[in-house]
Amino acid sequence: MQAMVEGLQDQVRRLERENRELREENARLRKQVEELKAGLKGGPPAPPTPPPFVKPPAPRNKKPGKPGRRPGHPAALRPPPKKIDRTVPVPLPCGCQCPDCRGELEDFQSHDRLVEDVVPARVVTVCYQTRSGYCRRCRRRVESRHPEQPPAGFRGEQKHAQLGLNALAWAAVLRVENRLPLRQVAEVISRASGLSVCAGALSEQAKRLAGWLAAEYERMKLSLRASGVVHCDETGARIEGKNAVLWGLCSDTHTLYHFDPSRAGRVVRQLLGEAFGGRLVTDYYSAYTNLPYKQQKCLVHLLRELRDTAKKNKAFARGAFRRRLRRVLKEMLLLKGRWGKPSKRAYEAKARRLVARLVAAGEAGKASADADERRLGRRVLRFRESIPAFLFEEHLDGTNNAAERAMIHAVVARKISGGHRAWGGAKAWAVLASVCRTARKQGRDVLETMKQLLWDAWAGRPPGLLATPAPAAAGGPSP
């Protein structure tokens, strides 16, 4: 009897527990139904919030214009070919009869239909029959070498073919300019010419290329040190699975990349040297503050921080400090855009008034009760000479857009490849990228410039091809 009672009690407890769980699930489902009904009444449910690293969509205009040029514009076509390599006569298939109805044709006319096509490349193997002799004084063997022949590498290359001038230059341009991974570079070369090469071999060849172009890289560094204005920026990088920093320095005619483990200001001092007498354009990163150079701070970075801070701090957005400082910065940029149009005396008077307004805005922000206004006010006062410096120098820009545009190519390459496996490959990429970007900025053909630099390095000629811009680059193309 006692066992029967205990069994019934266990069954009651189990049923009560199940009943309680069902009641909780019922309440949860009722709540979901109510939320769905409320959402349907108020419209479709809101989309999920994107993660913070996703940029918001660009606002669309209320009346977007029709894409393309206006009606009646001249056709945008490729230029006609300079010469015709082959002429192929194409007669009518049915003679003087129409192929559809077999009617008699009349009023015959001739037409020239031009077609441009690409001829598949082919691999050309050249055997250079060199001679060598042993020097007892130097205790080494001296070997002859053709100008188009790469310097000999390891001993195994005596039996295996090296990559020639064109293959090396193409591989470098595809890797740096087109930002292709090494495996895809090998695939493109194989499909275009049938030349078989693996990604590991291309990586080693990139290091050899960087070694041959190291002297030109150092000359580019000296040219930057002699420039009047240098823009500088930095971004993160991954090398050997660890965090590193890619530094980018550029002038009107040169772009230099440099990988370093440190993000300190001493890296910029090593690159520009102690005797740099130009103006350094940077953002407000603290590593640039104590550099012993005259500086110009980017106004766009300050405007962007005003915008981002206003989104986070509603009191800051409503305050007068943000509107006041934003108005002064924009008027500075507009005034610099009118350089040379007003008289010099009127321009300088407006510039001095804007500087006074900038300092007054900084003083007001420093005395504010809002933490963000105090922070930005102190920044304005700290850089009261570096922010408006561009107003008084004709060739000085008030933004750091040049350095950011130079870093875009490196950032896109980083997103594609993910980083570098070793420091040797990273340094080789920096040298090749500096050469390619500098050649493009000077208006040169990148591929031909790479070939000429390799040819000069193999021939032992002194570097300096990129020390001065090409004559065709007098207009100053964008970086």
C-alpha positions as CSV (number, residue, x, y, z in Angstrom):
1,M,0.0,0.0,0.0
2,Q,2.8,2.4,0.9
3,A,4.6,1.7,-2.4
4,M,1.4,2.5,-4.4
5,V,1.0,5.8,-2.6
6,E,4.6,6.8,-3.3
7,G,4.2,5.9,-6.9
8,L,1.1,8.0,-7.3
9,Q,2.9,10.9,-5.6
10,D,5.8,10.7,-8.0
11,Q,3.3,10.6,-10.9
12,V,1.6,13.7,-9.6
13,R,4.9,15.6,-9.2
14,R,5.9,14.7,-12.7
15,L,2.5,15.8,-14.1
16,E,2.8,19.1,-12.2
17,R,6.3,19.7,-13.6
18,E,5.1,19.0,-17.1
19,N,2.1,21.3,-16.6
20,R,4.3,24.1,-15.4
21,E,6.7,23.8,-18.4
22,L,3.8,23.8,-20.8
23,R,2.3,26.9,-19.2
24,E,5.7,28.7,-19.5
25,E,6.0,27.7,-23.2
26,N,2.4,28.8,-23.8
27,A,3.1,32.2,-22.3
28,R,6.3,32.6,-24.4
29,L,4.4,31.7,-27.6
30,R,1.6,34.1,-26.8
31,K,4.1,36.9,-26.3
32,Q,5.7,36.2,-29.7
33,V,2.3,36.2,-31.4
34,E,1.5,39.6,-29.8
35,E,4.9,41.0,-31.0
36,L,4.3,39.8,-34.5
37,K,0.8,41.3,-34.5
38,A,2.1,44.6,-33.3
39,G,4.8,44.5,-36.0
40,L,2.3,43.8,-38.7
41,K,0.2,46.7,-37.6
42,G,3.1,49.1,-37.6
43,G,4.6,47.8,-40.9
44,P,7.2,45.2,-41.7
45,P,9.7,44.3,-39.0
46,A,12.9,46.3,-38.9
47,P,15.9,44.7,-40.6
48,P,18.6,43.4,-38.3
49,T,21.2,46.0,-37.2
50,P,24.5,45.5,-39.2
51,P,27.8,45.1,-37.3
52,P,29.7,48.2,-36.6
53,F,32.4,47.6,-39.3
54,V,29.7,47.7,-42.0
55,K,29.3,51.2,-43.6
56,P,25.8,52.6,-43.9
57,P,24.3,52.8,-47.4
58,A,24.8,56.1,-49.2
59,P,21.8,58.3,-49.1
60,R,19.9,58.4,-52.4
61,N,18.7,61.6,-54.0
62,K,15.0,62.2,-54.2
63,K,15.2,62.8,-57.9
64,P,18.1,60.7,-59.2
65,G,19.3,61.8,-62.6
66,K,19.6,59.4,-65.5
67,P,23.1,57.8,-65.6
68,G,25.5,58.5,-68.4
69,R,26.2,61.6,-70.5
70,R,23.6,63.9,-71.8
71,P,21.8,63.1,-75.1
72,G,23.8,64.2,-78.2
73,H,27.2,63.8,-76.7
74,P,30.0,62.5,-79.0
75,A,30.5,58.8,-78.9
76,A,33.1,57.5,-76.4
77,L,34.9,54.9,-78.5
78,R,38.4,53.5,-78.5
79,P,40.9,55.3,-80.8
80,P,41.3,53.7,-84.3
81,P,44.3,51.4,-84.8
82,K,47.4,53.1,-86.1
83,K,48.2,50.3,-88.6
84,I,46.6,47.2,-90.1
85,D,48.7,44.1,-89.8
86,R,46.6,41.8,-92.1
87,T,43.9,42.4,-94.7
88,V,41.4,39.5,-95.4
89,P,39.0,39.9,-98.4
90,V,35.5,38.5,-97.6
91,P,33.4,37.9,-100.8
92,L,29.7,37.5,-100.8
93,P,28.8,33.9,-100.1
94,C,26.3,33.6,-103.1
95,G,28.1,35.8,-105.6
96,C,25.5,38.2,-107.1
97,Q,22.5,36.6,-105.6
98,C,20.7,37.2,-102.3
99,P,21.3,34.3,-99.9
100,D,17.6,34.5,-98.7
101,C,15.5,34.9,-101.7
102,R,18.0,34.3,-104.6
103,G,17.3,37.8,-106.0
104,E,19.8,39.6,-108.1
105,L,22.1,42.0,-106.1
106,E,23.1,45.5,-107.4
107,D,24.7,48.7,-106.2
108,F,27.7,46.9,-104.7
109,Q,29.8,48.7,-102.0
110,S,33.0,47.9,-100.2
111,H,33.4,48.1,-96.4
112,D,36.3,48.0,-94.0
113,R,35.5,46.2,-90.8
114,L,38.4,46.5,-88.3
115,V,38.8,43.9,-85.7
116,E,41.5,44.1,-82.9
117,D,42.5,40.8,-81.3
118,V,45.2,39.5,-79.0
119,V,47.7,37.0,-80.3
120,P,48.5,34.3,-77.7
121,A,52.0,34.6,-76.3
122,R,54.6,31.9,-76.5
123,V,57.6,31.0,-74.4
124,V,61.0,31.8,-75.9
125,T,63.9,29.9,-74.4
126,V,67.3,31.6,-75.0
127,C,70.6,29.8,-74.2
128,Y,73.4,32.3,-73.4
129,Q,76.7,30.6,-74.0
130,T,78.9,32.4,-71.5
131,R,82.5,32.0,-70.6
132,S,84.2,32.3,-67.2
133,G,87.7,32.5,-65.8
134,Y,89.2,32.2,-62.3
135,C,91.0,35.2,-60.8
136,R,93.8,34.3,-58.5
137,R,93.9,37.7,-56.9
138,C,90.2,37.9,-56.1
139,R,89.9,34.2,-55.6
140,R,86.6,34.0,-57.5
141,R,85.3,33.0,-60.9
142,V,84.4,35.8,-63.3
143,E,81.7,34.9,-65.9
144,S,80.4,36.9,-68.9
145,R,76.7,37.9,-69.0
146,H,74.4,39.3,-71.7
147,P,72.6,42.6,-70.8
148,E,69.2,40.8,-71.0
149,Q,70.4,37.9,-69.0
150,P,69.5,37.9,-65.3
151,P,72.4,37.4,-62.8
152,A,73.0,33.7,-62.0
153,G,71.3,32.4,-58.9
154,F,71.9,29.2,-57.1
155,R,73.9,26.3,-58.7
156,G,70.7,24.4,-59.6
157,E,69.8,27.1,-62.0
158,Q,72.7,26.1,-64.3
159,K,70.6,23.2,-65.4
160,H,67.2,24.8,-65.1
161,A,65.9,27.8,-66.9
162,Q,65.6,31.2,-65.1
163,L,62.8,33.7,-65.6
164,G,63.7,36.4,-68.1
165,L,63.2,40.1,-68.1
166,N,59.7,40.2,-69.5
167,A,58.4,37.3,-67.2
168,L,59.9,39.0,-64.1
169,A,58.4,42.4,-65.0
170,W,55.0,40.9,-65.8
171,A,54.9,39.0,-62.5
172,A,55.8,42.1,-60.5
173,V,53.2,44.2,-62.2
174,L,50.5,41.6,-61.8
175,R,51.4,41.1,-58.1
176,V,51.6,44.8,-57.1
177,E,49.6,46.8,-59.6
178,N,46.8,44.3,-60.2
179,R,46.9,43.0,-56.6
180,L,46.7,39.4,-57.6
181,P,47.7,36.6,-55.2
182,L,50.8,34.7,-56.2
183,R,48.8,31.6,-57.3
184,Q,46.7,33.7,-59.6
185,V,49.8,35.4,-61.0
186,A,51.2,32.0,-61.9
187,E,47.9,31.0,-63.4
188,V,47.6,34.1,-65.6
189,I,51.2,33.7,-66.8
190,S,50.6,30.1,-67.6
191,R,47.4,30.8,-69.5
192,A,48.8,33.7,-71.4
193,S,52.0,32.1,-72.5
194,G,52.2,28.5,-71.4
195,L,55.1,29.3,-69.0
196,S,54.9,26.9,-66.0
197,V,55.9,28.6,-62.7
198,C,54.6,28.0,-59.1
199,A,53.7,30.5,-56.4
200,G,56.7,29.6,-54.3
201,A,59.1,30.4,-57.2
202,L,57.3,33.7,-57.8
203,S,57.7,34.6,-54.1
204,E,61.5,33.9,-54.3
205,Q,61.7,35.9,-57.6
206,A,60.0,38.8,-55.9
207,K,62.7,38.9,-53.2
208,R,65.4,38.9,-55.9
209,L,63.6,41.7,-57.7
210,A,63.5,43.7,-54.5
211,G,67.2,43.1,-54.0
212,W,68.0,44.4,-57.5
213,L,65.8,47.5,-57.0
214,A,67.0,48.2,-53.4
215,A,69.3,51.0,-54.6
216,E,66.5,52.7,-56.5
217,Y,64.3,52.4,-53.4
218,E,67.0,54.2,-51.3
219,R,67.2,57.0,-54.0
220,M,63.5,57.4,-53.8
221,K,63.8,57.8,-50.0
222,L,66.4,60.6,-50.6
223,S,64.1,62.3,-53.0
224,L,61.3,62.3,-50.4
225,R,63.7,63.8,-47.9
226,A,64.4,66.7,-50.3
227,S,60.7,67.3,-51.0
228,G,58.9,70.4,-49.8
229,V,55.7,68.6,-48.8
230,V,55.4,65.0,-47.7
231,H,52.1,63.3,-46.8
232,C,52.3,60.4,-44.3
233,D,49.8,57.8,-43.1
234,E,49.9,54.3,-41.6
235,T,47.7,51.2,-41.5
236,G,47.7,47.8,-39.9
237,A,49.3,44.7,-41.5
238,R,49.7,41.0,-40.7
239,I,53.1,39.4,-41.1
240,E,53.9,35.9,-39.9
241,G,50.5,35.9,-38.2
242,K,51.4,38.9,-36.0
243,N,50.3,42.5,-36.1
244,A,52.6,44.9,-37.9
245,V,52.3,48.4,-39.5
246,L,52.6,49.6,-43.1
247,W,53.8,53.2,-43.4
248,G,53.1,55.2,-46.5
249,L,54.9,58.5,-47.4
250,C,54.2,60.3,-50.6
251,S,55.0,63.6,-52.4
252,D,53.9,65.0,-55.7
253,T,56.3,62.7,-57.6
254,H,57.1,59.8,-55.2
255,T,55.4,57.2,-53.1
256,L,57.3,55.1,-50.5
257,Y,56.0,52.1,-48.5
258,H,57.7,50.6,-45.5
259,F,56.7,47.7,-43.2
260,D,57.7,47.9,-39.5
261,P,56.8,46.2,-36.3
262,S,56.4,49.6,-34.5
263,R,53.8,52.3,-34.8
264,A,56.0,54.9,-33.1
265,G,57.1,58.2,-34.5
266,R,60.7,57.1,-34.7
267,V,59.9,55.1,-37.8
268,V,59.0,58.4,-39.6
269,R,62.2,59.9,-38.4
270,Q,64.2,57.0,-39.8
271,L,62.5,57.4,-43.1
272,L,62.7,61.2,-43.5
273,G,65.9,61.7,-41.5
274,E,66.8,64.4,-39.0
275,A,67.5,67.1,-41.7
276,F,64.1,67.0,-43.4
277,G,63.1,70.7,-43.9
278,G,59.8,70.3,-45.6
279,R,56.2,70.2,-44.3
280,L,54.8,66.9,-43.1
281,V,51.0,66.5,-43.6
282,T,49.5,64.0,-41.1
283,D,46.4,63.2,-39.1
284,Y,46.1,63.7,-35.4
285,Y,47.8,60.4,-34.4
286,S,49.9,61.0,-31.3
287,A,53.0,59.5,-32.8
288,Y,53.4,62.5,-35.2
289,T,53.1,65.1,-32.4
290,N,56.7,65.1,-31.2
291,L,58.4,64.9,-34.6
292,P,60.9,67.7,-35.2
293,Y,59.3,68.8,-38.5
294,K,56.9,71.5,-39.5
295,Q,53.5,69.9,-39.8
296,Q,50.1,70.4,-41.4
297,K,47.2,68.7,-39.7
298,C,44.4,67.3,-41.9
299,L,41.2,69.3,-41.6
300,V,39.0,66.5,-43.1
301,H,40.0,64.3,-40.2
302,L,38.9,67.0,-37.7
303,L,35.6,67.5,-39.6
304,R,35.0,63.7,-39.6
305,E,35.6,63.5,-35.9
306,L,33.1,66.3,-35.3
307,R,30.5,64.3,-37.3
308,D,31.2,61.0,-35.5
309,T,31.2,62.6,-32.1
310,A,27.9,64.3,-32.8
311,K,26.3,60.9,-33.5
312,K,27.4,59.5,-30.2
313,N,26.9,62.7,-28.0
314,K,23.6,64.4,-28.5
315,A,24.5,67.3,-26.2
316,F,27.7,67.8,-28.3
317,A,25.6,67.8,-31.5
318,R,23.2,70.5,-30.2
319,G,26.1,72.7,-28.8
320,A,27.4,75.8,-30.5
321,F,31.0,74.6,-30.4
322,R,30.6,72.0,-33.1
323,R,28.8,74.3,-35.5
324,R,31.3,77.1,-34.9
325,L,34.4,75.0,-35.4
326,R,32.8,73.2,-38.4
327,R,32.0,76.5,-40.1
328,V,35.6,77.8,-39.6
329,L,37.2,74.7,-41.0
330,K,35.0,74.7,-44.1
331,E,35.6,78.4,-44.7
332,M,39.4,77.7,-44.5
333,L,39.2,75.1,-47.2
334,L,37.0,77.3,-49.4
335,L,39.4,80.2,-49.0
336,K,42.4,78.1,-50.1
337,G,40.5,77.0,-53.2
338,R,40.3,80.7,-54.2
339,W,44.1,81.1,-54.0
340,G,45.3,83.9,-56.4
341,K,41.7,85.2,-57.2
342,P,41.5,87.9,-54.6
343,S,44.4,90.2,-54.0
344,K,47.2,89.1,-51.8
345,R,46.4,91.6,-49.2
346,A,42.7,90.7,-49.0
347,Y,43.5,87.0,-49.0
348,E,45.9,87.4,-46.1
349,A,43.4,89.5,-44.1
350,K,40.7,86.8,-44.5
351,A,43.2,84.1,-43.5
352,R,44.2,85.9,-40.4
353,R,40.6,86.4,-39.4
354,L,39.9,82.7,-39.9
355,V,42.9,81.8,-37.7
356,A,41.6,84.2,-35.0
357,R,38.2,82.5,-35.2
358,L,39.8,79.1,-35.0
359,V,41.7,80.0,-31.8
360,A,38.5,81.6,-30.3
361,A,36.6,78.4,-31.0
362,G,39.3,76.4,-29.3
363,E,39.2,78.6,-26.2
364,A,35.5,78.3,-26.0
365,G,35.7,74.5,-26.3
366,K,38.4,74.2,-23.7
367,A,36.2,76.1,-21.2
368,S,33.1,74.0,-21.9
369,A,31.4,71.7,-19.5
370,D,31.1,68.9,-22.1
371,A,34.0,66.4,-22.1
372,D,34.1,66.1,-25.9
373,E,34.1,69.9,-26.4
374,R,37.0,70.2,-24.0
375,R,38.9,67.4,-25.7
376,L,38.5,68.9,-29.2
377,G,39.1,72.5,-27.9
378,R,42.4,71.5,-26.4
379,R,43.3,69.8,-29.7
380,V,42.6,72.9,-31.7
381,L,44.7,75.0,-29.3
382,R,47.5,72.5,-29.4
383,F,47.7,72.5,-33.2
384,R,46.8,76.2,-33.6
385,E,49.8,76.6,-35.9
386,S,49.6,73.3,-37.8
387,I,45.9,73.4,-38.7
388,P,45.9,76.8,-40.6
389,A,49.4,76.5,-42.0
390,F,48.1,75.6,-45.5
391,L,46.4,79.0,-45.9
392,F,49.8,80.7,-46.2
393,E,51.7,78.2,-48.5
394,E,50.5,77.8,-52.1
395,H,51.5,74.2,-52.6
396,L,50.4,72.9,-49.2
397,D,47.1,71.0,-49.0
398,G,44.9,71.2,-46.0
399,T,44.0,67.6,-46.2
400,N,45.9,64.3,-46.0
401,N,44.0,62.8,-49.0
402,A,47.1,62.1,-50.9
403,A,48.5,59.7,-48.3
404,E,45.1,58.0,-47.9
405,R,44.8,57.5,-51.7
406,A,48.3,56.0,-51.7
407,M,47.3,53.6,-48.8
408,I,44.1,52.5,-50.6
409,H,46.0,50.2,-52.9
410,A,47.8,48.6,-50.0
411,V,44.6,48.1,-48.1
412,V,42.9,46.4,-51.0
413,A,45.8,44.1,-51.5
414,R,45.7,43.3,-47.8
415,K,42.0,42.4,-48.0
416,I,42.7,40.1,-51.0
417,S,45.8,38.3,-49.7
418,G,45.2,38.6,-45.9
419,G,48.8,39.5,-45.2
420,H,52.4,38.2,-45.7
421,R,53.8,34.9,-44.4
422,A,57.3,36.3,-43.8
423,W,59.1,39.6,-43.4
424,G,61.2,38.9,-46.5
425,G,58.1,38.8,-48.7
426,A,56.6,41.9,-47.0
427,K,59.7,44.0,-47.6
428,A,59.9,42.8,-51.2
429,W,56.3,43.9,-51.7
430,A,57.0,47.3,-50.2
431,V,59.9,47.9,-52.6
432,L,58.0,46.7,-55.7
433,A,54.9,48.7,-54.7
434,S,57.0,51.8,-54.1
435,V,58.5,51.5,-57.6
436,C,55.2,50.9,-59.3
437,R,53.3,53.6,-57.6
438,T,56.1,56.1,-58.2
439,A,56.3,55.2,-61.9
440,R,52.5,55.6,-62.2
441,K,52.5,58.9,-60.3
442,Q,55.2,60.3,-62.7
443,G,53.2,59.3,-65.7
444,R,55.5,56.5,-66.8
445,D,54.5,53.1,-68.2
446,V,54.8,50.8,-65.2
447,L,55.8,47.7,-67.1
448,E,58.4,49.4,-69.2
449,T,59.8,51.3,-66.2
450,M,60.2,48.0,-64.3
451,K,62.1,46.5,-67.3
452,Q,64.4,49.5,-67.6
453,L,65.1,49.4,-63.8
454,L,66.0,45.7,-63.9
455,W,68.1,46.2,-67.0
456,D,70.0,49.1,-65.3
457,A,70.5,47.1,-62.1
458,W,71.8,44.0,-64.0
459,A,74.2,46.3,-66.0
460,G,75.5,47.9,-62.9
461,R,74.3,51.4,-63.8
462,P,73.8,53.8,-61.0
463,P,70.2,54.2,-59.8
464,G,68.1,57.3,-60.1
465,L,65.7,56.7,-63.0
466,L,62.7,57.6,-60.6
467,A,64.6,60.4,-58.8
468,T,63.0,63.0,-61.1
469,P,59.6,62.7,-62.9
470,A,59.3,61.9,-66.5
471,P,58.8,64.9,-68.9
472,A,55.3,63.7,-69.8
473,A,54.3,63.9,-66.1
474,A,54.6,67.7,-65.9
475,G,50.8,68.0,-65.3
476,G,51.1,66.0,-62.0
477,P,48.8,63.0,-62.3
478,S,46.9,61.9,-59.3
479,P,48.5,59.2,-57.1
